[in-house]
Structures are given as C-alpha cells and as structure tokens.
Amino acid sequence: MRRFDQELSELHHQLIEMGTLAESMVSTTVRALEDLTLNIEESLQASEDMLDEMQNTIDKEVVRILTVYSPVATDLRYVLTVSHVTSSLERIGDQTTNVLRLLQLMMARSAAKPEPRIIQMGMAVKEMLHGAIGSYINRNAKEAEKYRNRDEYVDSLNDQIMREVLSEEVALEALQGEPNIAGPLAQILIARSLERIGDQACNICDQVPSLVATHS
C-alpha cells in the first residue's frame, strides 16, 4: 500500500473515532433529558474537549495531506468530505453542551420537566446521527438519503413543541408579568439545539454521494 493510501486510511479511522465520540455525547445528553437525576456535566465537558482536540488533529492532518500530496479528483473529494464531516461533528458536540446548560437552567428556575416530544426529538436526532455516520463509513448513499429524510420528522416535532410550550395560557401569564417563563423558554431552546444536531446529521449525509463517487 502506498504511503498516501495509508495516511488516507488513518485519517478515516480518526474520523470514525470522532464520530463515535459525538454519537456518545448525543446519547448521554438524551439520557439526561429522560433522567433529570443524572450528573453528566463533567463527563460531557471532558468529551467536548476531546472532540475539539480530535477536530484540530484531523484538520491539521487534512492540511498536511493537501500540502504534501496535492491530491486531485477522487482523492481530493475524499479529503474534503472528511473536513466537512469533522466540522459537523464538532458542532454537534457544541449543541450537546448547549442542551445540558439549558436543562440545568430549566431545573434551577422552574419545576418544569422536558416535554415528551423533546424526548422523542432527542431519540430521533440520535438515530439520525447514528445513521448518518454509518452511511458515511459504509459509503451507502441510499441509507444516507433515508436518514436525511428523517429531518422532516424532527422539524415537525420542533413545531409541535413550540405550539405546546407557547400556549395561549403561557403567553397571557407572561404578558401579565406573573410567572417565571424560564421553563418554557428553556424547552424551546433545547428543541432548537436538538434540531441543529439533526441539521448537522443531514450535512454528514450530504457528503455521502461525493464519498461514494470517489470509490465507484
């Protein structure tokens, strides 16, 4: 095997490790939404730091490969997909920490619990990410399209959460300046962060057709 091919293989394995970590972070965050007694702040932050370090390492390797080997055509497209996917994974990690921060705020400022549809949304984006990473690793464009289409379901859940949380009663109480609306607002922002995780999973799916083309 050429040295260049070996380095591409190593790059791919680094990406798999980063994807596995990002997926674990999403799973941990969803569990925290389900079980409010879990204390995941320290472990999630450690994972976030590791995810950032992985992205920096991979980005440097991508730049080095582009500089040393000046790949063209299929090899160039492959390296560029790696760069896109690592960027999406890093943003997913950011959103998991956002969800936890908002959950902590909600618990501190209100007696509210995550709406059932927020849990459904979390499970849906977790499945989307798992499918997106799997389709990328396996170079399966059909599977990538399948999981990308799940974004419509996630968007639908987000819309339902908005309607349920911002009910007429909540809006009236807010106008009267009576209750603490931190709970409803936190839930809306949690749903938004989950939606963004779904969006990044879609971005990963979008890289698969190009990846498949490099190995056709």
PAZAPA-4460 file (N, C-alpha, C; in steps of 0.05 Angstrom, whole numbers, plus 32768, in hexadecimal, padded with zeros to 4 digits):
% residues 216
    n_x    n_y    n_z   ca_x   ca_y   ca_z    c_x    c_y    c_z   seq   type   mol
   8011   7FE8   8000   8000   8000   8000   8012   8019   8000     1      M     A
   800A   802C   7FEF   8019   8045   7FEE   8017   8054   8008     2      R     A
   802B   8064   800F   802A   8074   8027   8012   8086   8027     3      R     A
   800C   8092   8011   7FF5   80A3   800E   7FDB   8095   8016     4      F     A
   7FD8   807D   800B   7FC0   806D   8011   7FBE   8066   802F     5      D     A
   7FD5   8060   803B   7FD6   805A   8057   7FCD   8072   8068     6      Q     A
   7FD6   808A   805F   7FCE   80A2   806E   7FB1   80A8   806B     7      E     A
   7FA6   80A3   8054   7F89   80A6   8050   7F79   8093   8062     8      L     A
   7F83   807A   8064   7F76   8066   8075   7F77   806F   8092     9      S     A
   7F8E   8079   809B   7F91   8083   80B6   7F7F   809A   80BC    10      E     A
   7F7C   80AC   80A8   7F6A   80C3   80AA   7F4D   80B9   80AE    11      L     A
   7F46   80A5   809F   7F2B   809A   80A0   7F25   808E   80BC    12      H     A
   7F39   8080   80C7   7F35   8074   80E1   7F34   808A   80F7    13      H     A
   7F42   809F   80F4   7F40   80B5   8107   7F24   80C1   8106    14      Q     A
   7F19   80C3   80EE   7EFF   80CE   80EB   7EEA   80BC   80F8    15      L     A
   7EED   80A2   80F5   7EDB   808F   8101   7EDC   8092   8120    16      I     A
   7EF3   8096   812B   7EF6   809A   8148   7EE7   80B3   8151    17      E     A
   7EEA   80C8   8141   7EDD   80E2   8147   7EBF   80DF   8145    18      M     A
   7EB5   80D0   8131   7E99   80CC   812E   7E8D   80BB   8145    19      G     A
   7E9C   80A8   814D   7E93   8097   8164   7E91   80A8   817D    20      T     A
   7EA4   80BA   8182   7EA2   80CB   8199   7E8B   80DE   8198    21      L     A
   7E86   80EA   8181   7E70   80FD   817D   7E55   80EE   8182    22      A     A
   7E54   80D6   8178   7E3B   80C6   817B   7E37   80C0   8199    23      E     A
   7E4C   80BA   81A7   7E4A   80B4   81C3   7E41   80CD   81D3    24      S     A
   7E4A   80E4   81CB   7E42   80FD   81D8   7E24   8102   81D4    25      M     A
   7E1A   80FD   81BC   7DFE   8101   81B7   7DEE   80ED   81C8    26      V     A
   7DF6   80D4   81C9   7DE8   80C0   81D9   7DE8   80C7   81F6    27      S     A
   7DFE   80D1   8201   7E00   80D9   821D   7DED   80F0   8222    28      T     A
   7DEC   8103   8210   7DDA   811A   8214   7DBD   8112   8213    29      T     A
   7DB6   8100   8202   7D9A   80F7   8201   7D93   80E8   821B    30      V     A
   7DA5   80D9   8225   7DA0   80CB   823F   7D9C   80E0   8255    31      R     A
   7DAA   80F6   8254   7DA7   810B   8268   7D8C   8118   8266    32      A     A
   7D81   811A   824E   7D66   8125   824B   7D51   8112   8256    33      L     A
   7D57   80F9   8254   7D44   80E5   825E   7D46   80E2   827D    34      E     A
   7D5E   80E3   8287   7D62   80DF   82A4   7D70   80F8   82AF    35      D     A
   7D60   8109   82BC   7D6B   8123   82C6   7D7E   8120   82DE    36      L     A
   7D80   8108   82E8   7D93   8103   82FF   7DAF   80FE   82F6    37      T     A
   7DB3   80F9   82DC   7DCE   80F4   82D2   7DE0   810C   82D4    38      L     A
   7DF8   8108   82DB   7E0C   811E   82DC   7E21   8118   82C7    39      N     A
   7E1E   8125   82B0   7E30   811F   829A   7E42   8137   8292    40      I     A
   7E40   814C   82A1   7E4E   8165   8299   7E6C   8160   8296    41      E     A
   7E79   8154   82A9   7E96   8151   82A8   7E9E   813E   8291    42      E     A
   7E90   8128   828E   7E97   8115   8279   7E91   8120   825D    43      S     A
   7E7B   8130   825B   7E74   813B   8241   7E88   8151   8239    44      L     A
   7E91   8161   824C   7EA5   8175   8246   7EC0   8168   823E    45      Q     A
   7EC7   8152   824C   7EE0   8144   8244   7EDE   8139   8228    46      A     A
   7EC7   812F   8221   7EC2   8125   8206   7EC3   813C   81F1    47      S     A
   7EB8   8152   81F9   7EB9   816A   81E7   7ED5   8173   81E2    48      E     A
   7EE5   8173   81F7   7F02   817B   81F4   7F10   8167   81E2    49      D     A
   7F0A   814E   81E5   7F17   8139   81D5   7F0E   813C   81B8    50      M     A
   7EF5   8142   81B4   7EEA   8145   8199   7EF8   815C   818B    51      L     A
   7EFB   8172   8199   7F09   8189   818D   7F26   8182   8186    52      D     A
   7F33   8173   8197   7F4F   816B   8192   7F50   8159   817A    53      E     A
   7F3D   8146   8177   7F3C   8135   8160   7F38   8145   8147    54      M     A
   7F27   8158   8147   7F22   8168   812F   7F3C   8177   8127    55      Q     A
   7F49   8183   813B   7F62   8191   8135   7F77   817F   8129    56      N     A
   7F79   8167   8134   7F8D   8153   812A   7F86   814C   810D    57      T     A
   7F6C   8146   8108   7F64   813E   80ED   7F67   8155   80D9    58      I     A
   7F60   816D   80E2   7F63   8184   80D0   7F80   8189   80C8    59      D     A
   7F92   8186   80DB   7FAF   8189   80D5   7FB8   8173   80C2    60      K     A
   7FAD   815B   80C6   7FB5   8145   80B4   7FAA   8149   8098    61      E     A
   7F92   8154   8096   7F87   815A   807C   7F98   816F   806D    62      V     A
   7F9F   8184   807B   7FB0   8198   806F   7FCB   818D   8066    63      V     A
   7FD7   817C   8077   7FF1   8170   8071   7FEE   815E   8058    64      R     A
   7FD9   814E   8057   7FD6   813C   8040   7FD2   814D   8026    65      I     A
   7FC2   8162   8028   7FBD   8173   8011   7FD7   8180   8008    66      L     A
   7FE8   8188   801B   8001   8196   8015   8016   8183   800A    67      T     A
   8019   816C   8017   802E   8159   800F   8028   814A   7FF6    68      V     A
   800F   8142   7FF3   8008   8130   7FDC   7FF9   813E   7FC6    69      Y     A
   7FEE   8155   7FCB   7FDE   8163   7FB7   7FCB   8150   7FA9    70      S     A
   7FBA   8142   7FB7   7FA8   812F   7FAB   7F95   813C   7F97    71      P     A
   7F8D   812D   7F83   7F7A   8138   7F6F   7F63   8124   7F6C    72      V     A
   7F4F   812E   7F5E   7F37   811D   7F57   7F2B   810F   7F6F    73      A     A
   7F2A   80F4   7F6D   7F1C   80E5   7F82   7F29   80E7   7F9D    74      T     A
   7F44   80E7   7F9E   7F52   80E9   7FB8   7F4D   8104   7FC5    75      D     A
   7F4C   8119   7FB4   7F47   8134   7FBF   7F2B   8135   7FCA    76      L     A
   7F18   812B   7FBB   7EFC   812B   7FC5   7EF9   811C   7FDF    77      R     A
   7F07   8106   7FE1   7F06   80F6   7FFA   7F10   8106   8012    78      Y     A
   7F28   8113   800F   7F33   8122   8025   7F21   8139   802C    79      V     A
   7F14   8146   8019   7F02   815C   801F   7EEA   8153   802E    80      L     A
   7EE0   813A   8028   7EC9   8130   8037   7ED0   812C   8055    81      T     A
   7EE9   8123   8059   7EF2   8120   8075   7EF1   813A   8084    82      V     A
   7EFA   814F   8077   7EFA   816A   8084   7EDE   8173   808A    83      S     A
   7ECB   816F   8078   7EAF   8177   807C   7EA3   8167   8093    84      H     A
   7EA8   814D   8094   7E9C   813C   80A8   7EA6   8143   80C4    85      V     A
   7EC0   8148   80C6   7ECB   814F   80E1   7EC0   8169   80EB    86      T     A
   7EBB   817C   80D8   7EAF   8195   80E0   7E93   8191   80EB    87      S     A
   7E84   8180   80DE   7E69   817A   80E8   7E69   816C   8103    88      S     A
   7E7C   815A   8106   7E7E   814B   8120   7E85   815E   8137    89      L     A
   7E97   8171   8131   7E9E   8184   8146   7E86   8195   814E    90      E     A
   7E77   819D   813B   7E5F   81AE   8140   7E4A   819E   8150    91      R     A
   7E48   8184   814A   7E36   8173   8159   7E3F   8172   8176    92      I     A
   7E58   8170   817B   7E62   8170   8197   7E5B   818A   81A5    93      G     A
   7E5D   81A1   8197   7E56   81BA   81A3   7E38   81BB   81AA    94      D     A
   7E27   81AF   8199   7E0B   81B0   819F   7E04   819E   81B7    95      Q     A
   7E12   8188   81BB   7E0C   8177   81D2   7E12   8187   81EC    96      T     A
   7E27   8196   81ED   7E2D   81A6   8205   7E19   81BC   8208    97      T     A
   7E0E   81C7   81F2   7DF9   81DB   81F3   7DE0   81CF   8200    98      N     A
   7DD9   81B7   81F7   7DC1   81AA   8202   7DC4   81A6   8220    99      V     A
   7DDB   819D   8229   7DDF   8198   8246   7DDE   81B3   8255   100      L     A
   7DEA   81C8   824B   7DE9   81E2   8258   7DCC   81EB   825B   101      R     A
   7DBC   81E8   8246   7DA0   81F1   8246   7D90   81E0   8259   102      L     A
   7D96   81C6   825A   7D88   81B4   826C   7D8D   81BC   8289   103      L     A
   7DA6   81C2   828F   7DAD   81CB   82AA   7D9F   81E5   82B1   104      Q     A
   7D9D   81F7   829E   7D8F   8210   82A3   7D72   820B   82A8   105      L     A
   7D66   81FA   8299   7D49   81F4   829C   7D44   81E8   82B8   106      M     A
   7D56   81D6   82C0   7D52   81C9   82DA   7D56   81DC   82F1   107      M     A
   7D68   81EF   82ED   7D6E   8203   8303   7D59   8218   8305   108      A     A
   7D4C   821F   82EF   7D3A   8236   82EF   7D1D   822E   82EE   109      R     A
   7D17   8214   82EB   7CFB   820C   82E9   7CF7   81EF   82F2   110      S     A
   7CDE   81E7   82F4   7CD8   81CB   82FB   7CD2   81BB   82E3   111      A     A
   7CD6   81C7   82CB   7CCF   81BA   82B2   7CE1   81A2   82AD   112      A     A
   7CD6   818F   829E   7CE6   8178   8294   7CE4   8178   8276   113      K     A
   7CF8   816C   8269   7CF7   816C   824B   7CDE   8160   8241   114      P     A
   7CD2   816D   822D   7CBA   8163   8221   7CC0   8148   8214   115      E     A
   7CAC   8136   8213   7CB0   811B   8207   7CBA   811D   81EA   116      P     A
   7CB1   8132   81DC   7CBB   8134   81C0   7CD8   813D   81BE   117      R     A
   7CE2   8149   81D3   7CFF   814F   81D4   7D0F   8135   81D6   118      I     A
   7D05   8123   81E6   7D12   8109   81E8   7D10   80FB   81CD   119      I     A
   7CF9   80FC   81C0   7CF6   80EF   81A5   7D0A   80FC   8192   120      Q     A
   7D0C   8116   8193   7D1E   8125   8182   7D3B   811C   8186   121      M     A
   7D42   811A   81A0   7D5D   8111   81A6   7D63   80F5   819C   122      G     A
   7D50   80E3   819F   7D53   80C8   8194   7D56   80C8   8176   123      M     A
   7D46   80DA   8169   7D47   80DB   814C   7D61   80E5   8141   124      A     A
   7D6C   80FA   814E   7D86   8105   8144   7D9D   80F1   814A   125      V     A
   7D9A   80E3   8161   7DAE   80CE   8167   7DAE   80B9   8151   126      K     A
   7D97   80B1   8149   7D95   809D   8133   7D9F   80A8   8119   127      E     A
   7D99   80C1   8113   7DA2   80CE   80FB   7DC1   80CF   80FA   128      M     A
   7DCD   80D6   8110   7DEA   80D8   8111   7DF7   80BD   810E   129      L     A
   7DEC   80A9   811B   7DF6   808E   8119   7DF5   8085   80FB   130      H     A
   7DDE   808A   80EF   7DDB   8082   80D3   7DED   8092   80C0   131      G     A
   7DF0   80AC   80C6   7E01   80BC   80B5   7E1E   80B3   80B6   132      A     A
   7E28   80AE   80CE   7E44   80A4   80D1   7E47   8089   80C4   133      I     A
   7E33   8077   80C9   7E35   805D   80BD   7E34   805D   809F   134      G     A
   7E23   806E   8093   7E22   8070   8076   7E3C   807C   806B   135      S     A
   7E49   808E   8079   7E62   8099   8070   7E78   8084   8071   136      Y     A
   7E7A   8076   8088   7E8E   8061   808A   7E8B   804B   8075   137      I     A
   7E71   8043   8071   7E6C   802D   805E   7E68   8037   8041   138      N     A
   7E6A   8051   803D   7E67   805D   8022   7E4D   8054   8015   139      R     A
   7E37   8058   8024   7E1D   804F   801C   7E0B   8067   8017   140      N     A
   7E09   8070   7FFE   7DFA   8088   7FF8   7DDC   8084   7FFC   141      A     A
   7DD2   806C   7FF8   7DB6   8067   7FFD   7DAF   806A   801A   142      K     A
   7DBF   805F   802C   7DBB   8062   8048   7DBD   807F   8051   143      E     A
   7DD0   808E   8045   7DD4   80AA   804B   7DBA   80BA   8045   144      A     A
   7DAF   80B4   802E   7D96   80C2   8026   7D7F   80BB   8039   145      E     A
   7D7E   80A2   8042   7D69   8099   8055   7D6B   80A9   806F   146      K     A
   7D83   80AC   8079   7D85   80BA   8093   7D83   80D8   8090   147      Y     A
   7D8B   80E2   8078   7D88   80FE   8074   7D6A   8106   8074   148      R     A
   7D5A   80F4   8069   7D3D   80FA   8067   7D30   80FA   8083   149      N     A
   7D3D   80EF   8097   7D33   80F0   80B2   7D32   810C   80BD   150      R     A
   7D3F   811E   80B0   7D40   813A   80BA   7D24   8147   80B9   151      D     A
   7D13   813E   80A7   7CF8   8149   80A6   7CE9   8142   80C0   152      E     A
   7CED   812A   80CA   7CE0   8121   80E3   7CEA   8132   80FA   153      Y     A
   7D05   8137   80FB   7D10   8147   8110   7D05   8163   810F   154      V     A
   7D04   816F   80F7   7CF9   818A   80F5   7CDC   818B   80FE   155      D     A
   7CCD   8176   80F7   7CB1   8174   8100   7CAE   8174   811E   156      S     A
   7CBF   8164   812B   7CBF   8163   8148   7CC6   817E   8154   157      L     A
   7CD9   818C   8148   7CE1   81A6   8152   7CC9   81BA   8150   158      N     A
   7CBB   81B9   813A   7CA3   81CA   8137   7C8E   81C4   814C   159      D     A
   7C8A   81AA   8151   7C76   81A2   8165   7C7E   81AB   8181   160      Q     A
   7C98   81A9   8187   7CA2   81B3   81A1   7C9D   81D1   81A4   161      I     A
   7CA2   81E0   818F   7C9E   81FD   8190   7C81   8203   8196   162      M     A
   7C6E   81F5   8189   7C52   81FA   818D   7C49   81F2   81A9   163      R     A
   7C54   81DB   81B3   7C4B   81D2   81CD   7C56   81E3   81E4   164      E     A
   7C70   81EA   81E2   7C7D   81F8   81F7   7C73   8215   81F8   165      V     A
   7C70   8222   81E1   7C66   823D   81E0   7C48   823D   81DC   166      L     A
   7C3B   8232   81EF   7C1D   8231   81EF   7C12   824D   81F4   167      S     A
   7BF9   8250   81EF   7BEC   8269   81F3   7BED   8271   8211   168      E     A
   7BEB   825C   8222   7BEC   8261   823F   7C07   826C   8247   169      E     A
   7C1C   825F   823D   7C37   8268   8244   7C3C   8285   823A   170      V     A
   7C33   828A   8221   7C37   82A5   8216   7C28   82BA   8227   171      A     A
   7C10   82B4   822F   7C00   82C7   823F   7C0E   82CC   825A   172      L     A
   7C18   82B7   8267   7C25   82BA   8281   7C3F   82CA   827D   173      E     A
   7C4D   82C6   8267   7C66   82D5   8262   7C60   82F3   825F   174      A     A
   7C4A   82F9   8250   7C42   8315   824C   7C3B   8322   8267   175      L     A
   7C2F   8312   8279   7C27   831D   8293   7C3F   831F   82A6   176      Q     A
   7C56   8314   829D   7C6E   8316   82AD   7C6E   8306   82C7   177      G     A
   7C5D   82F1   82C7   7C5A   82E2   82E0   7C6D   82CB   82E3   178      E     A
   7C6E   82B8   82D1   7C7E   82A0   82D7   7C9A   82A2   82CC   179      P     A
   7CAA   828F   82D4   7CC5   828C   82C9   7CC2   827B   82B0   180      N     A
   7CC9   8286   8299   7CC6   8277   8280   7CE1   826A   8277   181      I     A
   7CF4   8268   828A   7D0E   825C   8283   7D0A   823F   8279   182      A     A
   7CF7   8231   8285   7CF2   8215   827D   7CEA   8213   8260   183      G     A
   7CD5   8220   8258   7CCC   821F   823C   7CE2   8229   8228   184      P     A
   7CF0   823F   822F   7D04   8249   821D   7D1C   8235   821B   185      L     A
   7D23   8229   8231   7D39   8215   8230   7D31   81FE   821F   186      A     A
   7D18   81F5   8220   7D10   81DE   8210   7D11   81E5   81F2   187      Q     A
   7D09   81FE   81EB   7D0A   8206   81CF   7D27   8206   81C6   188      I     A
   7D39   8210   81D6   7D55   8211   81CE   7D62   81F5   81CE   189      L     A
   7D59   81E4   81DF   7D63   81C8   81DE   7D5B   81BB   81C4   190      I     A
   7D41   81BF   81BD   7D37   81B4   81A3   7D47   81C0   818C   191      A     A
   7D4E   81D9   818D   7D5D   81E5   8178   7D79   81D9   8175   192      R     A
   7D85   81D4   818C   7DA0   81C7   818B   7D9E   81AB   8180   193      S     A
   7D89   819C   8188   7D86   8181   817D   7D81   8182   815F   194      L     A
   7D72   8196   8156   7D6D   8199   8139   7D87   819E   812B   195      E     A
   7D99   81AE   8137   7DB2   81B3   812A   7DC4   819B   8129   196      R     A
   7DC2   8189   813D   7DD0   8170   813B   7DC6   8160   8123   197      I     A
   7DAC   8160   811F   7DA0   8153   8108   7DAA   815F   80EE   198      G     A
   7DAD   817A   80EE   7DB7   8187   80D6   7DD3   817F   80CF   199      D     A
   7DE4   817C   80E4   7E00   8174   80DF   7E01   8157   80D6   200      Q     A
   7DEF   8146   80E1   7DED   812A   80D7   7DE7   812A   80B9   201      A     A
   7DD4   813C   80B1   7DCE   813F   8094   7DE6   8147   8084   202      C     A
   7DF6   8159   808F   7E0E   8162   8081   7E22   814B   807D   203      N     A
   7E23   8139   8090   7E34   8121   808D   7E29   8110   8077   204      I     A
   7E0F   810C   8077   7E02   80FC   8062   7E08   8108   8046   205      C     A
   7E08   8122   8045   7E0D   8130   802B   7E29   812A   8020   206      D     A
   7E3B   8122   8030   7E56   811C   8027   7E59   8100   801B   207      Q     A
   7E45   80EF   8020   7E48   80D3   8018   7E48   80D0   7FFA   208      V     A
   7E37   80DD   7FEA   7E38   80D9   7FCD   7E53   80DF   7FC2   209      P     A
   7E60   80F4   7FCC   7E7B   80FB   7FC2   7E8F   80E5   7FCA   210      S     A
   7E8C   80DB   7FE3   7E9D   80C5   7FEC   7E9A   80AC   7FDC   211      L     A
   7E81   80A6   7FD5   7E7B   808E   7FC5   7E88   8091   7FAA   212      V     A
   7E87   80AA   7F9F   7E92   80AE   7F84   7EB0   80AA   7F84   213      A     A
   7EBD   80AE   7F9B   7EDA   80AA   7F9C   7EE2   808D   7F9C   214      T     A
   7ECE   807C   7FA2   7ED5   805F   7FA3   7EC5   804F   7F8F   215      H     A
   7EB8   805D   7F7B   7EA8   804E   7F67   7EBA   8044   7F51   216      S     A
***
